[in-house]
Amino acid sequence: MKRRNIPIIQLFAIVVVLFQYLITLNNDAGYTTVLTVELLIIYGVLLAKSIKGRGWFDLYTLLLIMMGLFSYGEIAFSFIDSSVNYRVASIGIELDFKEITVQKACLIYCAYMLALDIGISVFQKEDRYYNHYHVPFNIDAYKVGMWLLFVFAAFAFYRAFMQYRMLSANRLLLFKGGSQGLDLPMYIRITSTFFLIGYYIFTASKPPLKQFLIATAVYILVQIPDLMVGNRMSLGVLLVYLVWMMVSVYEYKVKMSRLLLPVIVVVLIFQYIGMSRVEMETTGIGSVGLIIRFLTMQATSFGLLCTFIQYTPNLSGPYPFVFDSLIGGLTGYTGQSEELMLHRANIGHQLVYEISPDYYFAGQSSGTSCVTELYEFGIFGVIIGAIVLAYMIYFIQKNFNKNRMLLLFSYIIFSTIVTSPRAGMFVPLYQIIRTLGFAWVAFAVYGLFTGHAVHLFGWFKNIKIGEYNNEKS
């Protein structure tokens, strides 16, 4: 390993942070302010360094942007607006955080970011920038994906519309019973899933950019009813994924100046829908006010960590919290219930249930955060987890465009990584298994009618440079 790949400054900084965490914590409000400034400086420096060295649409850069959105908004705006208070949270009851709690959370996030950056710097190899081999276009996957998309689009839209009608009348249905608890016909569930898998397969075919944009537009249109009941994150991530694919796969040159206005419009729409859904007053706030509300209201992950540190330090589940995103979907338990508490280690559910059971059973949750999940193992667990995530980012960023199976799962993997500050850090096995199962059925039917067998599981094989003309379906 070359010396320049070892980030000496970050290593020194993380040692300082660990010293502060172990020795200097107290209940002085002034020291809390110092640590919040330290947190924002570290974040700003790492983000600027990543943008300059990797670009706006590198996976690591996008993760840092999302980390700021989901974690630091209240802290940043507290220096501008005294009414913004990151020392309180509401989870059924008002929670006031001690100074030492906020200090500890600041240092945990500092350690996490520094460890993440150290991991990225160490794992990054120079050949990543010179190896331009991409998987070629695959006509079989193109045909299957297109067929699934356009045949089952109506069913997927109908499912979204049915969910919109049900949840508009009573949104608690989703929280109490999960998506499985909604009264949706089985044929609608199956056909709409084929639509989703069709989009994944179409993406894996490496279609021309124009066709990829059309397919994504169809997929986005189907998502609109979900957006109307407040499911903003999935649509927002999909839009970011679209730009990431354009840059990473199709090498399209995106100018940030052209994205500024669309981003502002999307933020305004998302915030207006979010506030309207919870019956918050939106008149008289103005565009700037809505943007500020968006940036502060999204930043709930920091408060979640503070809550865990101060109010539920001994909280535990049936297995470590950090693995819930990986295996939780395989348990079959969704929604919000006492049964879920016994069988799943979702920290957002467990924490809210511990603090305010009535609030939890009224259909409320706090969401989760991979940093809070990792802190179950202390600050060193956070550091180790950040290094693991750094390797995941490095591996995917380097290889996803060279292996068709990784391209098939690119949206699942991308959304997992960029939302990890507000969710878990591992790709859900349930989604992987479901995607493989439905894709295998689709390709089997395609082979039955065309006589052209597609060996889906052969996509797991790593495609080497020089095999461009030898790739098998």
Disulfide bonds with the S-S distance in Angstrom:
none
